[in-house]
Amino acid sequence: MAITTSAKKAHRQSKRKKAMNDKYKISIRKAFKYVRLAKKGDMQALALAYKAIDKAAKHGLLKKNTAARRKAKVARMLKS
């Protein structure tokens, strides 16, 4: 258990960050599942996946190159 005030604050911050990171991870996972179930050329699924990946990259959950790789993978999956 955190004793000092700064340790308590750091713990609160890490809980908030974990909650947001989990939210972005889940959104990416759901988007990929939606893409796998989508038909070829489904632009709505592509847009949903791109949005989830871009938001995760923007908030530091994914690195820039990892986000680009994932977007390319999604595009390949939906290529008609």
N, C-alpha and C positions, 0 to 999 in steps of 0.2 A: 504494500500500500504506500502511496506517495505521502511523504511527510512534509516536505517544504512547500511553500506556496508556489514556487516556480515549477516544481515537479507535478503538483496538482493541476496547474494550468497546462503543462505539457501533455498530461494525460487526457485532459478535456479536448485539447486540440487534436491529439492523435485519434481519439474516438470519432470526432467529427470528420476527419480526413478519411478514416476507414469506412465510415458510412457512405461518404461520397464515392470513394473508390469502388466499393461494393456495388453501388448503384450503377456506375458506368460499366463495370464488368458484366453485370447482369444484362444491361441493355445491349451490349455487344453480343453476348451469348444468345439472347432472344432474337436479335437481328440475323445472326448466322443461321439459327434454326428456321427462321422465316424464309431465308434465302434458299436453304436446302429443300424446303417444301414448295417453293415457288416454281412456276413454269419458266421455261426459257424465255428470256427477253422481258421479264417482268420489271418494269422501270420503278414501280413503287417499292418493291423489295430492295432494289439497288439503292434507291434514295434513302430508305430507312437504314440500311447497313452503312452507307457512307456517312450519314448523319451521326450514328452511334460511334463510328470509328473516329471521325473528326473531333467530336466532343471529348472522347477519351484522350486523344492526342493533345488537344488544347489544354486539358487539365493535368497533363503530365503522367497519365496512366500508361500511355504507349509512347514510345519514341517515334520520331518523324518517319524513319525508314520502316519501322515495323507497321505503322499505320498505312504507309504506301503499299507495302507487301500485302497486307490484309485486304486493302481495297482492290488490288490487282487480282487477288484470289477470288474475291466476290464477283468481279467483272467476268473472270473466266468461267465461274460457275453458272452465270446467267447468260453467257454469250449464246446468241441464237444462231 
